[in-house]
Amino acid sequence: MQRLNKVRLSGRAGEIVFSHEHYGRYYYKFMLTVIRRSGAVDMFPIVIEDSIVRDSNYNGKEIVVTGAIRSMDTSKNPNKHHNVNYIAADEVEILDEQVPDGDINKAEFIARSCTKEPYAKLTSVTHRKVSNLFVAIPREYSERADFIRCTLWGKGADLAVEVKRNDYIKVSGRLMSRDVYVNGKKRKQYMRFP
């Protein structure tokens, strides 16, 4: 099976803070603000190894990040799962100015469907077809997988209905972030693949 998990984003980097240590390697994180052509703003958590950070100061600068989608289960309860998605950066390039025609936001991966019976529905306002899939992206050189929710529109929604559980699919598109509100209060922000 071919493995594919690529993300390329550009935007303004936030403050870098220490994230964690894993097998003697140190990791840092920051939020990347990506502006869509429509003017809407997406915020993506980026995790970067200290060997890539070196002495660079990314805070407030326009950068291009190349990496992969990763997920982490943050639930303390073994019977429940709470996935948090982030981008594991392989490469970071500092730009002199903002990318013309809007920030870069491209993602492509091959994943296995985890959705039992996907279905398409019409949105109430625009009456466009939409379908949601929960997929597992196999990691290279590992038996682990990263999980992400995909939203497919129009013809993509029609195709998603044909996908059966455990089928492999290739997906190309962009990432989005969403704020979640519970009882009128902002609780968290999460990442989707529309």
C-alpha positions as CSV (number, residue, x, y, z in Angstrom):
1,M,0.0,0.0,0.0
2,Q,1.3,3.4,-1.0
3,R,1.5,5.9,1.9
4,L,0.8,9.6,1.4
5,N,0.3,12.4,3.9
6,K,1.5,15.8,2.7
7,V,0.5,19.3,3.9
8,R,1.8,22.7,2.7
9,L,0.6,25.9,4.5
10,S,1.7,29.5,4.5
11,G,0.7,32.2,7.0
12,R,1.8,34.2,10.0
13,A,3.5,32.3,12.8
14,G,2.5,32.8,16.4
15,E,4.8,32.6,19.5
16,I,6.8,29.4,19.8
17,V,6.5,27.5,23.1
18,F,7.9,24.3,24.4
19,S,5.6,21.4,23.7
20,H,7.1,18.1,24.9
21,E,10.1,15.8,25.0
22,H,10.0,12.4,23.3
23,Y,13.0,9.9,23.4
24,G,15.5,12.7,24.0
25,R,14.1,15.0,21.2
26,Y,12.5,18.3,22.1
27,Y,9.4,19.6,20.3
28,Y,8.0,23.1,20.2
29,K,4.6,24.3,19.0
30,F,3.0,27.5,17.6
31,M,-0.2,28.5,15.9
32,L,-0.1,29.4,12.2
33,T,-2.7,31.9,11.0
34,V,-3.8,31.2,7.4
35,I,-6.0,33.7,5.6
36,R,-8.3,32.3,2.9
37,R,-9.1,34.2,-0.3
38,S,-12.5,35.0,1.2
39,G,-10.8,36.8,4.1
40,A,-11.8,34.1,6.6
41,V,-9.0,33.0,9.0
42,D,-8.0,29.5,9.9
43,M,-5.7,28.7,12.9
44,F,-3.5,25.5,12.8
45,P,-1.4,24.1,15.5
46,I,2.1,23.3,14.2
47,V,4.6,21.1,16.1
48,I,8.2,21.3,15.2
49,E,11.4,19.5,16.3
50,D,14.2,21.5,17.9
51,S,16.6,20.6,15.1
52,I,14.3,22.5,12.6
53,V,13.8,25.5,14.9
54,R,17.5,26.0,15.6
55,D,18.0,29.7,16.4
56,S,15.2,30.9,14.1
57,N,12.6,33.3,15.4
58,Y,9.4,32.7,13.5
59,N,7.1,34.8,15.8
60,G,5.0,37.2,13.7
61,K,6.8,36.3,10.4
62,E,5.3,35.0,7.2
63,I,6.3,31.4,6.7
64,V,5.7,28.3,4.6
65,V,5.3,25.0,6.5
66,T,5.6,21.6,4.9
67,G,4.7,18.5,6.9
68,A,2.0,15.9,7.7
69,I,-1.3,15.7,9.5
70,R,-1.0,14.1,12.9
71,S,-3.5,13.3,15.6
72,M,-3.3,12.7,19.3
73,D,-5.9,11.2,21.7
74,T,-6.1,13.6,24.7
75,S,-8.8,11.7,26.6
76,K,-8.0,10.5,30.1
77,N,-10.8,8.0,29.9
78,P,-9.8,4.8,28.1
79,N,-13.4,4.2,27.0
80,K,-13.7,7.6,25.2
81,H,-11.6,9.2,22.6
82,H,-10.9,12.9,22.0
83,N,-8.8,13.5,18.9
84,V,-6.7,16.6,18.6
85,N,-5.2,17.3,15.1
86,Y,-2.0,19.2,14.4
87,I,0.6,19.6,11.7
88,A,4.0,17.9,12.2
89,A,6.4,20.2,10.4
90,D,9.2,18.7,8.4
91,E,10.4,22.0,6.9
92,V,9.8,25.7,7.6
93,E,10.8,28.5,5.3
94,I,10.7,32.2,6.3
95,L,9.3,34.5,3.6
96,D,10.2,38.1,2.9
97,E,6.5,39.0,2.3
98,Q,3.0,37.5,2.3
99,V,2.2,35.1,-0.5
100,P,0.3,36.9,-3.3
101,D,-3.3,35.7,-4.0
102,G,-3.8,34.5,-0.5
103,D,-2.0,32.0,1.7
104,I,-1.1,28.5,0.6
105,N,-3.4,25.7,2.0
106,K,-2.9,22.3,0.3
107,A,-3.3,18.8,1.7
108,E,-3.2,15.4,0.2
109,F,-3.4,12.0,1.7
110,I,-4.3,8.3,1.3
111,A,-6.5,7.1,4.1
112,R,-8.8,4.2,5.2
113,S,-12.5,5.0,5.8
114,C,-13.7,4.4,9.4
115,T,-17.3,5.5,8.7
116,K,-19.8,2.7,8.8
117,E,-22.5,4.0,6.5
118,P,-21.7,7.4,5.0
119,Y,-24.6,9.4,3.7
120,A,-25.0,12.7,1.8
121,K,-27.5,15.4,2.9
122,L,-28.5,18.8,1.6
123,T,-27.5,21.9,3.6
124,S,-30.5,23.9,4.8
125,V,-29.3,27.3,3.4
126,T,-27.5,26.6,0.2
127,H,-29.0,23.2,-0.6
128,R,-25.6,21.8,-1.5
129,K,-24.8,18.1,-1.0
130,V,-22.5,17.4,1.9
131,S,-21.1,14.2,3.4
132,N,-18.7,13.6,6.3
133,L,-16.1,10.8,6.6
134,F,-13.9,9.9,9.5
135,V,-10.6,8.5,8.1
136,A,-7.4,7.0,9.3
137,I,-4.1,8.0,7.6
138,P,-1.5,5.3,8.0
139,R,1.9,6.6,9.2
140,E,5.0,5.8,7.2
141,Y,7.4,3.3,8.9
142,S,4.8,2.6,11.7
143,E,1.6,0.6,12.4
144,R,0.0,3.7,13.9
145,A,-2.5,5.9,12.1
146,D,-3.7,9.5,12.4
147,F,-7.4,10.3,12.3
148,I,-9.2,13.3,10.8
149,R,-12.7,14.2,9.8
150,C,-13.3,15.0,6.1
151,T,-16.2,17.0,4.7
152,L,-16.9,16.5,1.1
153,W,-19.1,18.8,-1.0
154,G,-21.1,18.3,-4.3
155,K,-19.7,15.5,-6.4
156,G,-17.3,14.6,-3.6
157,A,-20.4,14.0,-1.4
158,D,-21.9,11.7,-4.0
159,L,-18.6,9.7,-4.2
160,A,-18.3,9.5,-0.4
161,V,-21.7,7.6,-0.2
162,E,-20.1,4.8,-2.2
163,V,-17.1,4.4,0.2
164,K,-17.4,1.4,2.5
165,R,-15.7,1.0,5.8
166,N,-12.0,0.0,5.4
167,D,-11.9,1.2,1.8
168,Y,-8.7,3.2,0.9
169,I,-9.3,6.6,-0.6
170,K,-7.0,9.4,-1.9
171,V,-8.1,12.9,-0.8
172,S,-6.9,16.3,-2.1
173,G,-8.0,19.6,-0.8
174,R,-7.5,22.1,2.0
175,L,-7.6,22.3,5.8
176,M,-10.0,24.4,7.8
177,S,-10.3,25.2,11.5
178,R,-13.6,25.6,13.4
179,D,-14.5,27.0,16.7
180,V,-16.7,24.8,18.9
181,Y,-19.3,26.4,21.2
182,V,-21.0,24.6,24.1
183,N,-23.8,26.5,25.8
184,G,-22.8,29.7,24.0
185,K,-19.2,29.6,25.3
186,K,-16.2,29.0,23.1
187,R,-14.6,25.7,24.1
188,K,-12.0,24.7,21.6
189,Q,-10.8,24.9,18.0
190,Y,-10.4,21.9,15.8
191,M,-9.2,21.1,12.3
192,R,-11.2,19.6,9.5
193,F,-10.5,18.6,5.9
194,P,-13.3,20.0,3.7
